[in-house]
Amino acid sequence: MFGVPVAAFLSWDTIAFRPHLADIDRILAQADPEDRQLTPTMHRLLDASVSNMPGQVSRMLLARLDAEPGNRHATEALWALSLKLHFHPDERDALFATLAWNGTDHGLDRHARRIYGRPLSGLTGREAATVVAWTHAPGMYLRAPERLQARADYLIRTSGVR
């Protein structure tokens, strides 16, 4: 009985997800080096900020790679499983860092350079927490910067970053 769902998922993975592997690999290859090779601090902050990284990355990838309408919830869940199967957690974090909307364009490093004039790897813990926090709700944080700082404080507390 257990084998039927596994076989069904693996069939789906082969037919629906694997054709996109080259596109996903290309996104990683073309990513900003700072987004692709995140520091341990950035990984800890992302872990604290995004509770379901495969799910979030699957939504970002689907928005970019799959314009076909359909049952998005089921598709996102299946893509999240396939992302876990095919990509290391560091690669999933890199995809998030590359694809994250930062209020103007995409990418955490672009946001860091625009706000602080330095790459991600050159940020202090507080600055890095603010960059990661920004991705949670960029539009709201433009109107309420005190909420951005509260979110950054939360990320620092939960991640252990100093």
FENNORKA-V30868 format. One record per run of one state. SS is the DSSP state (A for helix, B for strand, O for the rest). FROM is the first residue (numbers start at 0). LEN is the number of residues. If there is no record, write none. Layout:
{{SS & FROM & LEN} {SS & FROM & LEN}}
This chain:
{{O & 0 & 1} {A & 1 & 29} {O & 30 & 2} {A & 32 & 4} {O & 36 & 3} {A & 39 & 10} {O & 49 & 3} {A & 52 & 13} {O & 65 & 6} {A & 71 & 15} {O & 86 & 2} {A & 88 & 11} {O & 99 & 1} {B & 100 & 1} {O & 101 & 4} {B & 105 & 1} {O & 106 & 1} {A & 107 & 9} {O & 116 & 3} {A & 119 & 3} {O & 122 & 2} {A & 124 & 10} {O & 134 & 3} {A & 137 & 6} {O & 143 & 1} {A & 144 & 15} {O & 159 & 3}}
